[in-house]
Amino acid sequence: MKKLISTVLLSVFCFTIYAQNFEYVYADVMKIQQKSYADINELYSKIVKPNYTDEKKVYAIAKFVTEKISYGKRAKTPLNTVNSGEGVCQDYSELFIALCDIAEIENYYVSGDGRTSVSDIGFYNSSHSWNIVKINNEFQIFDLTWAAGYVVDDVFVKSFNPFYFNTPPSLFILNHFPDDEKWQLLS
């Protein structure tokens, strides 16, 4: 238990340092107005600035998705997700992929089981998705749906959770079980 608590505290500390380095990126993302976009490239040019490193690009894209998209109805395309301002986990993941593809960031769509309750133990339900990106030859895990907020009584509550930005694999596996075990990123 001590090891788990230490690991969680280290993760939060590392994210705090990480986020502090990108405060101006977050400020730029928050200035983006909700509007209808003709294509994803137009949106990308609003999110990513020419001087951004790959890390900053991923952070900006992830912050845009978590701040501007709410959990709701299935949107079916990244453009519909942006223009409607809502989607499900698959939509969050597909929008992230579309924007990372434009940025030429290696990325992967991962499907699997995301467990939110002890009543899920013993059952496998591949009904969730998240993303993995490769930056500086290192894989990073992002669950933008869970980072954006949570659902209570079928109502989405927007509440940013930094734990799901670049979560260490050893902690992510506690409640995320990918269909393909290679995406556990564990030996």
C-alpha positions as a Markdown table, in Angstrom:
| # | Residue | x | y | z |
|---|---|---|---|---|
| 1 | Met | 0.0 | 0.0 | 0.0 |
| 2 | Lys | 2.9 | 2.4 | 0.8 |
| 3 | Lys | 4.4 | 1.7 | -2.6 |
| 4 | Leu | 1.1 | 2.5 | -4.3 |
| 5 | Ile | 0.7 | 5.8 | -2.4 |
| 6 | Ser | 4.3 | 6.7 | -3.1 |
| 7 | Thr | 3.8 | 6.0 | -6.8 |
| 8 | Val | 0.6 | 8.0 | -6.9 |
| 9 | Leu | 2.2 | 11.0 | -5.1 |
| 10 | Leu | 5.2 | 10.8 | -7.4 |
| 11 | Ser | 2.9 | 10.8 | -10.5 |
| 12 | Val | 1.0 | 13.9 | -9.2 |
| 13 | Phe | 4.3 | 15.7 | -8.4 |
| 14 | Cys | 5.7 | 14.8 | -11.9 |
| 15 | Phe | 2.6 | 16.0 | -13.6 |
| 16 | Thr | 2.6 | 19.3 | -11.6 |
| 17 | Ile | 6.1 | 20.0 | -12.8 |
| 18 | Tyr | 5.1 | 18.9 | -16.4 |
| 19 | Ala | 2.1 | 21.1 | -16.3 |
| 20 | Gln | 4.0 | 24.1 | -15.0 |
| 21 | Asn | 6.3 | 23.9 | -18.0 |
| 22 | Phe | 3.2 | 24.2 | -20.3 |
| 23 | Glu | 1.1 | 26.8 | -18.6 |
| 24 | Tyr | 1.3 | 29.1 | -21.6 |
| 25 | Val | 0.2 | 26.3 | -23.8 |
| 26 | Tyr | -2.8 | 25.8 | -21.6 |
| 27 | Ala | -3.5 | 29.5 | -21.7 |
| 28 | Asp | -3.4 | 29.4 | -25.5 |
| 29 | Val | -5.8 | 26.4 | -25.6 |
| 30 | Met | -8.3 | 28.2 | -23.4 |
| 31 | Lys | -8.4 | 31.1 | -25.8 |
| 32 | Ile | -9.8 | 28.9 | -28.6 |
| 33 | Gln | -13.5 | 29.8 | -29.1 |
| 34 | Gln | -16.1 | 27.1 | -29.6 |
| 35 | Lys | -17.2 | 27.2 | -33.3 |
| 36 | Ser | -17.9 | 25.0 | -36.3 |
| 37 | Tyr | -14.8 | 24.0 | -38.2 |
| 38 | Ala | -14.7 | 23.1 | -41.8 |
| 39 | Asp | -11.9 | 20.5 | -41.3 |
| 40 | Ile | -9.6 | 19.2 | -38.6 |
| 41 | Asn | -6.6 | 21.0 | -40.1 |
| 42 | Glu | -8.3 | 24.4 | -39.4 |
| 43 | Leu | -8.7 | 23.3 | -35.8 |
| 44 | Tyr | -5.1 | 22.0 | -35.6 |
| 45 | Ser | -3.8 | 25.4 | -36.6 |
| 46 | Lys | -5.6 | 27.0 | -33.7 |
| 47 | Ile | -4.3 | 24.5 | -31.2 |
| 48 | Val | -0.7 | 24.0 | -32.2 |
| 49 | Lys | 1.7 | 26.9 | -32.6 |
| 50 | Pro | 4.7 | 26.6 | -35.0 |
| 51 | Asn | 7.3 | 26.7 | -32.2 |
| 52 | Tyr | 5.8 | 23.8 | -30.2 |
| 53 | Thr | 7.9 | 20.8 | -29.5 |
| 54 | Asp | 6.3 | 17.4 | -29.9 |
| 55 | Glu | 5.7 | 17.3 | -26.2 |
| 56 | Lys | 3.9 | 20.7 | -26.3 |
| 57 | Lys | 1.9 | 19.6 | -29.3 |
| 58 | Val | 0.6 | 16.5 | -27.5 |
| 59 | Tyr | -0.1 | 18.5 | -24.3 |
| 60 | Ala | -2.0 | 21.2 | -26.3 |
| 61 | Ile | -4.0 | 18.6 | -28.2 |
| 62 | Ala | -4.8 | 16.7 | -25.1 |
| 63 | Lys | -5.8 | 19.8 | -23.1 |
| 64 | Phe | -8.0 | 21.0 | -26.0 |
| 65 | Val | -9.9 | 17.7 | -26.1 |
| 66 | Thr | -10.3 | 17.5 | -22.3 |
| 67 | Glu | -11.3 | 21.2 | -21.9 |
| 68 | Lys | -13.5 | 21.6 | -25.0 |
| 69 | Ile | -15.2 | 18.2 | -25.4 |
| 70 | Ser | -17.9 | 16.8 | -23.0 |
| 71 | Tyr | -18.9 | 13.2 | -22.6 |
| 72 | Gly | -22.2 | 12.7 | -24.3 |
| 73 | Lys | -23.6 | 11.2 | -27.5 |
| 74 | Arg | -21.5 | 9.3 | -30.1 |
| 75 | Ala | -20.3 | 11.8 | -32.7 |
| 76 | Lys | -18.8 | 9.3 | -35.2 |
| 77 | Thr | -16.1 | 11.5 | -36.7 |
| 78 | Pro | -13.5 | 13.8 | -35.2 |
| 79 | Leu | -15.0 | 16.8 | -37.0 |
| 80 | Asn | -18.5 | 16.0 | -35.6 |
| 81 | Thr | -16.9 | 15.6 | -32.1 |
| 82 | Val | -15.4 | 19.1 | -32.3 |
| 83 | Asn | -18.4 | 20.8 | -33.9 |
| 84 | Ser | -20.9 | 19.2 | -31.5 |
| 85 | Gly | -18.6 | 19.6 | -28.5 |
| 86 | Glu | -19.4 | 16.1 | -27.2 |
| 87 | Gly | -18.6 | 12.5 | -27.7 |
| 88 | Val | -17.9 | 9.1 | -26.1 |
| 89 | Cys | -14.5 | 7.6 | -25.3 |
| 90 | Gln | -14.0 | 6.5 | -28.9 |
| 91 | Asp | -14.7 | 10.0 | -30.2 |
| 92 | Tyr | -12.2 | 11.5 | -27.7 |
| 93 | Ser | -9.6 | 8.9 | -28.9 |
| 94 | Glu | -10.3 | 9.4 | -32.6 |
| 95 | Leu | -10.1 | 13.2 | -32.3 |
| 96 | Phe | -6.7 | 12.9 | -30.5 |
| 97 | Ile | -5.5 | 10.6 | -33.2 |
| 98 | Ala | -6.6 | 12.9 | -36.0 |
| 99 | Leu | -4.8 | 15.8 | -34.5 |
| 100 | Cys | -1.7 | 13.8 | -33.6 |
| 101 | Asp | -1.6 | 12.5 | -37.2 |
| 102 | Ile | -1.5 | 16.1 | -38.5 |
| 103 | Ala | 1.3 | 16.8 | -36.0 |
| 104 | Glu | 3.1 | 13.7 | -37.3 |
| 105 | Ile | 3.2 | 12.3 | -33.8 |
| 106 | Glu | 3.3 | 8.5 | -33.6 |
| 107 | Asn | 0.1 | 7.4 | -31.9 |
| 108 | Tyr | -2.1 | 4.4 | -31.2 |
| 109 | Tyr | -5.8 | 3.8 | -30.5 |
| 110 | Val | -6.2 | 1.3 | -27.7 |
| 111 | Ser | -9.4 | -0.5 | -26.8 |
| 112 | Gly | -10.1 | -2.5 | -23.7 |
| 113 | Asp | -11.8 | -2.6 | -20.3 |
| 114 | Gly | -11.8 | 0.5 | -18.1 |
| 115 | Arg | -12.9 | -0.5 | -14.6 |
| 116 | Thr | -14.7 | 1.9 | -12.4 |
| 117 | Ser | -16.2 | -0.4 | -9.7 |
| 118 | Val | -15.3 | -3.5 | -7.7 |
| 119 | Ser | -18.5 | -5.0 | -9.2 |
| 120 | Asp | -16.5 | -5.2 | -12.5 |
| 121 | Ile | -14.1 | -7.7 | -11.1 |
| 122 | Gly | -14.4 | -11.1 | -12.8 |
| 123 | Phe | -16.0 | -9.6 | -16.0 |
| 124 | Tyr | -14.2 | -8.4 | -19.1 |
| 125 | Asn | -16.0 | -5.8 | -21.1 |
| 126 | Ser | -14.0 | -4.2 | -24.0 |
| 127 | Ser | -16.0 | -1.0 | -24.1 |
| 128 | His | -13.5 | 1.7 | -23.5 |
| 129 | Ser | -10.7 | 3.3 | -25.5 |
| 130 | Trp | -7.6 | 5.5 | -24.8 |
| 131 | Asn | -4.4 | 6.5 | -26.6 |
| 132 | Ile | -0.7 | 5.9 | -26.6 |
| 133 | Val | 1.7 | 8.3 | -28.2 |
| 134 | Lys | 5.4 | 8.0 | -28.7 |
| 135 | Ile | 7.5 | 11.1 | -27.9 |
| 136 | Asn | 11.3 | 11.1 | -27.7 |
| 137 | Asn | 11.2 | 7.3 | -28.2 |
| 138 | Glu | 9.1 | 6.9 | -25.1 |
| 139 | Phe | 5.5 | 5.7 | -25.0 |
| 140 | Gln | 3.0 | 7.8 | -23.0 |
| 141 | Ile | -0.5 | 6.8 | -22.0 |
| 142 | Phe | -3.5 | 9.3 | -22.2 |
| 143 | Asp | -7.1 | 8.5 | -21.3 |
| 144 | Leu | -8.7 | 11.8 | -22.3 |
| 145 | Thr | -12.2 | 10.7 | -21.5 |
| 146 | Trp | -11.3 | 10.0 | -17.8 |
| 147 | Ala | -9.1 | 13.1 | -17.7 |
| 148 | Ala | -12.0 | 15.3 | -18.8 |
| 149 | Gly | -14.3 | 14.4 | -16.0 |
| 150 | Tyr | -16.7 | 11.7 | -14.8 |
| 151 | Val | -20.4 | 10.7 | -14.9 |
| 152 | Val | -22.7 | 10.7 | -12.0 |
| 153 | Asp | -26.3 | 9.6 | -12.4 |
| 154 | Asp | -25.9 | 9.8 | -16.3 |
| 155 | Val | -24.8 | 13.4 | -16.1 |
| 156 | Phe | -21.2 | 14.3 | -17.2 |
| 157 | Val | -19.3 | 16.4 | -14.6 |
| 158 | Lys | -16.4 | 18.3 | -16.2 |
| 159 | Ser | -13.5 | 18.0 | -13.8 |
| 160 | Phe | -10.0 | 17.7 | -15.1 |
| 161 | Asn | -8.0 | 14.7 | -13.7 |
| 162 | Pro | -4.3 | 15.1 | -14.5 |
| 163 | Phe | -3.7 | 11.4 | -13.5 |
| 164 | Tyr | -4.8 | 10.3 | -16.9 |
| 165 | Phe | -2.2 | 12.5 | -18.8 |
| 166 | Asn | 1.0 | 10.4 | -19.3 |
| 167 | Thr | 0.0 | 7.9 | -16.6 |
| 168 | Pro | 2.8 | 5.5 | -15.6 |
| 169 | Pro | 1.9 | 2.0 | -17.0 |
| 170 | Ser | 2.3 | 0.4 | -13.5 |
| 171 | Leu | -0.6 | 2.6 | -12.3 |
| 172 | Phe | -2.7 | 2.6 | -15.4 |
| 173 | Ile | -3.0 | -1.1 | -15.4 |
| 174 | Leu | -4.8 | -0.9 | -12.0 |
| 175 | Asn | -8.1 | 0.0 | -13.9 |
| 176 | His | -7.3 | -0.2 | -17.6 |
| 177 | Phe | -7.0 | -3.6 | -19.3 |
| 178 | Pro | -6.1 | -3.3 | -23.1 |
| 179 | Asp | -7.5 | -6.0 | -25.5 |
| 180 | Asp | -3.9 | -6.4 | -26.8 |
| 181 | Glu | -1.6 | -7.0 | -23.8 |
| 182 | Lys | 1.4 | -5.2 | -25.5 |
| 183 | Trp | -0.4 | -1.9 | -24.7 |
| 184 | Gln | 0.0 | -2.6 | -21.0 |
| 185 | Leu | 3.6 | -1.3 | -21.7 |
| 186 | Leu | 4.8 | -3.6 | -18.9 |
| 187 | Ser | 7.4 | -6.3 | -19.1 |
